[in-house]
Amino acid sequence: MTGTISPVRVLIVDDSALMRQLLSTLLSADPEIEVVGTAPDPHVARERIKALHPDVITLDVEMPLAEQAEGRAVARRTRLDCTSCATAR
């Protein structure tokens, strides 16, 4: 029996339009990943999380500290089931 697995639904949150486009292009090249949307900041991300129900959110670690904290708070408030989080510099 072969089943199809739904692609991982990703929301990209980054204050740089260039980085949102780059990440979207790179991730969309993988057939197991579906970029369901992008957001320029956590405030917009909040609405997109509610509307799009992503499985994964990428969050720019270079955003201003207040926006990073807001991004994490948004994920918690929207009850996003986050099983792992990673940052890179």
C-alpha positions as CSV (number, residue, x, y, z in Angstrom):
1,M,0.0,0.0,0.0
2,T,1.4,3.4,-1.0
3,G,0.2,6.5,0.6
4,T,0.9,10.1,-0.2
5,I,2.3,12.3,2.5
6,S,1.1,15.9,2.6
7,P,3.9,18.4,2.2
8,V,5.1,20.3,5.3
9,R,3.4,23.7,5.3
10,V,5.8,26.6,6.0
11,L,5.2,30.2,6.8
12,I,8.3,32.5,6.4
13,V,8.6,35.5,8.7
14,D,11.4,37.9,7.8
15,D,11.6,41.7,7.7
16,S,13.6,41.5,4.5
17,A,11.6,41.1,1.3
18,L,14.7,39.6,-0.4
19,M,15.1,37.0,2.3
20,R,11.4,36.1,2.2
21,Q,11.7,35.6,-1.6
22,L,15.0,33.6,-1.4
23,L,13.7,31.3,1.3
24,S,10.4,30.8,-0.5
25,T,12.2,29.9,-3.7
26,L,14.7,27.5,-2.0
27,L,12.1,25.8,0.1
28,S,9.5,25.5,-2.7
29,A,12.1,23.6,-4.8
30,D,11.6,20.6,-2.4
31,P,8.4,18.7,-3.3
32,E,7.9,17.8,0.3
33,I,7.6,21.4,1.4
34,E,4.8,23.9,0.6
35,V,5.4,27.5,1.4
36,V,1.9,28.6,2.3
37,G,2.8,32.3,2.9
38,T,5.2,34.9,4.1
39,A,5.0,37.8,6.6
40,P,7.2,40.9,7.1
41,D,6.8,40.9,10.9
42,P,5.2,39.0,13.7
43,H,2.1,41.2,13.7
44,V,1.3,40.2,10.1
45,A,2.4,36.6,10.9
46,R,-0.3,36.3,13.6
47,E,-3.1,36.7,11.1
48,R,-1.4,34.5,8.6
49,I,-0.9,31.7,11.2
50,K,-4.6,31.8,12.0
51,A,-5.6,31.8,8.3
52,L,-3.0,29.4,6.9
53,H,-2.3,26.9,9.7
54,P,1.4,26.3,8.9
55,D,3.2,23.3,10.3
56,V,6.5,25.2,10.5
57,I,7.4,28.9,10.9
58,T,10.8,30.3,10.0
59,L,11.5,33.4,12.1
60,D,14.4,35.8,11.3
61,V,16.8,35.8,14.2
62,E,18.2,39.1,13.0
63,M,14.9,41.0,13.5
64,P,14.9,43.6,16.3
65,L,14.8,41.8,19.7
66,A,11.3,43.1,20.4
67,E,10.0,41.6,17.2
68,Q,11.7,38.2,17.9
69,A,10.1,38.0,21.3
70,E,6.7,39.0,19.7
71,G,7.2,36.3,17.1
72,R,7.7,33.6,19.7
73,A,4.7,35.0,21.7
74,V,2.5,34.9,18.6
75,A,3.4,31.2,18.0
76,R,2.4,30.5,21.6
77,R,-0.8,32.5,21.6
78,T,-2.0,30.9,18.4
79,R,-1.3,27.5,19.9
80,L,1.1,26.6,17.2
81,D,2.4,23.1,18.0
82,C,6.2,23.7,17.8
83,T,8.2,20.6,18.5
84,S,11.6,22.1,17.8
85,C,13.1,25.5,17.3
86,A,16.5,26.3,15.9
87,T,18.4,29.5,15.3
88,A,21.5,30.1,13.2
89,R,23.8,33.0,12.9
